[in-house]
Amino acid sequence: MNGGSADQNDIRISCIICAYNEAPRIAAVLTAASTHPLLHEVIVVNDGSTDNTAEVVRRFSSVKLISHEVNRGKSAAMATGVSAAKYGLLMLLDADLSGLDVTHITALAMPVLSGEADVALSLRRNSLLIFQFIGLDFVSGERVIRKELLSETLGEISRLPRFGIEIFMNRRIVARRLSVAVASWPQVTQARKTEKLGYWKGIWAEWRMIADLLQAAYPVLLISQTFHLLALRTNRAGTTEPTVRTG
């Protein structure tokens, strides 16, 4: 994970993982990400965790750990990660993925690295059925984008609702008419909040997240974003068959 010339840095990838109380799950994600040849740095933003998330991250010597003293939400954590990132491309990964391996990271990175698309999104096995049907998850937390898409607006991102970052990114993707590729991840799932917190606390947390999404954009706008992103898609879900480049 060494630096290079400005041109090289522009096509290298900084991976950002925002985590809050993900000690039981984040090691699996870091196992896949921390030694991947296409990721030139991996940054974990520990967003005020009260469990031993930080201790788990420290086991991965190549990973940069940044900690918030208090929980500020995913949007603020993302702003911290983007500010710290060295390279021109960002891979954003959720910390609670199960089944992730190096091939999935490659599949997400290659459409952007190869020039096929400006942006890549994942489509996980347990994405909502409607997203599976249309072939695009518009709130996917796993993405590859250019750093400038977010670095130009860090102050605004910090003031977003706690879970408003994906909607914010979508707005900028649509406004710039950036092409979008979908990487199908049929072996990967994301832990539901009911699994992490128990049923009732998990339901409450899900409703809080939905409220944040609605605060970031009205329902009609959310539907509109989905159709705009579909129009910008360059491939059909599952058609990307990348190869790993190590050079």
N, C-alpha and C positions, 0 to 999 in steps of 0.2 A: 504494500500500500504506500508507494513512494510518490512524491510529486513529480512534475514534469513541466514541459513548456506550456505556454498559455493555450496553444491549439490542442495539445494532448489533454489538458485539463478540461477543455470544453466538451470532450466526448467521453470523459471518465465519469463514473457513477459514485456518488455518495449515497449510502443507504441510511435512512432515518427510521427509527422504530420508537414510537411513543408508548410508554408503559405506565400503567397504574395498577399496583397489586397483581402483577403477573408472574410472581415467582414460580408457580407450578407449571407454567406454560412457556415462558420466554426462552428457556434453554434450547428447546427444540427448534425454535426459529433461528436463534443465533448459531446453532450447529450447522444449519444450512447456509446462513449468510456470511458468517465470519471468515470463512476461507474460500469463498467463491471467487474465481479468477476475474469475473466481470465487475466485482464490487471493490473499488479502490479504498474505500473507508466505510466503516459501519459505526453509526452514532445511535446510542440509546438515550432518550430523554426520559429519565425516571421522574414522573410527575407527582412527587410528594407521596410515594408509596409508603404504607405503614407495615408492609410485610418485608421479606428479605429479597425483594426484587434486585436491589443494588448489589447485594452479595452474590447473587447468581450471575449477574452481568460481569462482575469482576473476575469470574473464573475464565472469561474469554479475554486473553491478554491483548488481542489486537483491536478490541472494541473500545471506542471512546464513550465514557459514561458522563452524562451531564444530569445533575439532580436539581429539581425544584424543591424548595423547603416545604411548600404546601401544594396541595392539588389545585391546579389552575385550569384543567380541562385540556382536551386534545388539541384544540385550536392554538392555545398559547404554547403548549409543548411543541407543536409543529413549528411555530415561529422560532422558538429557541433552536431547534434542530437545523432549520434552514439557515439561520444566521451563522451557525457553526460549520456548515458544510463547505468543503473546499472546492468541489468539482461542479462542472456545468450541468450535469444530469443528476436527478434525484430519483432514487427508488424508495418508495414509501411502503413499509410493511407493517401490518398490525402485529402486536406482540402475542396474540392468543390464537395463533393458527396451529392446526394439527394436520400432520401428513405432508407438510412442506419439505421439499428436498431441492437439491441443486438444479434439477431439470425444470422445476417450476420457476425458479428465479431466472434461469436462462430464457425460458419462454416469455417471461414478462419483459426482459431487457432487450431481446433481439429485434423486435419490430422497430424500436426507436434507434438502436445502434446501427441497424442495417439501412435506415432511411425509409422503411416502409411506412412509418407513421410518426407523427409528432408526439403522440401520447399513447401509453399502453395501460389497459385496465385488466384486472383479473376477473374471472367468473368462477367462483368456488362451487363445490358440490352442494353446499347448503345455502347458497344464495336463494332468495325468495323465488317461488315457482314462477311468478310473472317475469322475473329477471331471466330465469332459465329459458322461458318460452321465447322472449324477444332476443335473447343472446347478448344481453348487456346489463351489468349491475351499476347503476348510475351513482350509488353511494359506496362503491367498492373502496376499501382502505388500502388496497394494493395497487400501486400505480408507478409508472415511470414518466416523468415530466422534465422539462427544462427548469433549472433552478430559477431563472429570471422570472418565470411565471409567478413565483411566490416571493422572491427576494425583493421585488419592486414594491411590495405592499405589506411588509412585515408589521407595521404599526396597525394597519387595518385588520390583519389576521389576528393579532393579539386581542383585539376588541370584539371578535366574533363570539357568538354563543359557543358553549363548551364543545359541542359536536357539529359546528357549522362549516368546518374546513372543506369537506368534500363538495358541498353545494357551492361554496365560494370558488373552488377550483373549476367546477363545471361552468360557472358563469364566465370565467376568463377563457376557458377552452372554447366555448361557443362564440364569445365575442371575437376571438382571434381566428375562428374557423380552423382550428387545429385538427388534423386528421387523427383518428383514434383507431387503435388495434385492440382486439380482445384476445387475451390469453386464457384459454380454457384450462381450469385446474380441477378435473373431476375427482382427484384423490384428496383434495384439500378442503378442510372445514374450518370454520371460525367458532370458537366457544360462545355459546349464548350466555347472556347475563344470568339467566335462571340456573345455568350450570355452575357459574362462579359464586353466586350470591344466595342461592336458594330461591324457591319459587316466588314468594311474595316480594322480597327485596329485588329479585331479578325483574319481575314485572314492573315494579316502580321505576327501576333504572331504565328499562326499555321505554317507558312512557316519557321519562325525562329526556331521553335522546330524541324521541319523536317530536317532543315540544321544541327542542333546540332546532331541529330540521325545519319545523314550521315557522320558527322565529327567523331563521335565515332566509326562507323563501316561502311564499304562499303555495298552497297545493297546486293551483293551476300552473304556476311557474315550475314546480317540480316535474309535473307531467310534460311541460314544454321542454325542459332541459333534457328529459329522456329522449324525446323525439329528435331534438337537435343533435344529440350525441349519436343516435342511431344513423342520422343522415351523414355524419362525419366519419362513420366507421369505415375502415379500409378493408376489413376482412370479415369473414364469417367466424363465429366462435368455434374454436377448436381447429382452425385451419393452419395456424402458425406452427411450423415444425422446425425450430431453430437448432443450430449446432453451437457447442461451446467453443469460443475462441480464447485461447490462452496467451496469445502473443500480443 
